[in-house]
Amino acid sequence: MSTPPQPSPIRIRVALVDDQQLVRAGFALVINSQPDMEVVAEASDGAQALRMLESYAADVVLMDVRMAGMDGLTATEELTSRGSDGPKVVILTTFDLDEYVMRAIKAGASGFLLKDVPPEDMLDAIRTVHAGDGVIAPSSTKRLIEHLAQILPDEQKAPPAVLDTLTDREREVLVLMARGRSNTEIAAELYVAEATVKTHVGRVLAKLGARDRVQAVVVAYETGLVTPGS
């Protein structure tokens, strides 16, 4: 009796946007080694990426910030303005140089990756973003958000009043989100069911007008609800 064929895993389609061919080649080698993802397109600057993504369907875009021609920040803003059904954008950053990537997060990017990130962290980030969440748990991302929140000009920060619509419990959940806790960890800390946490997270995002957890965490720092190092 023959064994029925097993269904193929869902393959995450990844686009790489970086002006360094060696960087793209390294990322592509790691990504294409996975059974559940593949690189479907590559571009060397933002303008080429925008043209390319009109022809190639991608689920996640790894976007460098500093490139000749159109930079990744401008390209990210253009991509996210096309609608919520477009690809998720993850910013590639060198952490201490790309301080202006906060604008990309506020525009709808779903997180950061450091250029020297370990391969397993990069793969985890791609899967996390594809699943509809933002990349905030890795300590490097949390440190970057803390850093950017400190140097962001006051006129660009969200006023504390934006938190007025949150209940006390929702504020607690937002604080724990900002500390990089997963839903499972938040549930354990608050002694509630994980499904309850998911409900609270959804309400926090809706009330703050945040696309995902990353944007909500940025608001938590901007308003002073959470302070760097707290």
Buried (B, 14 or more C-beta within 10 A) or exposed (E): EEEEEEEEEEEBBBBBBBBEEEBBEBBBEBBEEBEEBBBBBBBBBBBBBBEBBEEBEBBBBBBBBBBEBBBBBBBBBBBBEEEEEBBBBBBBBEBEEBBBBBBBBBBBBBBBBBBEBEBEBBBBBBBBBBEEBBBBBBEBBBBBBBBBBEEBEEEEBBEEEBBEEBEEBBBBBBBBBBBBBBBEBBBEBBEBEBEBBEBBBEBBBEBBEBBBBBBBBBBBBBBEBBEEEE
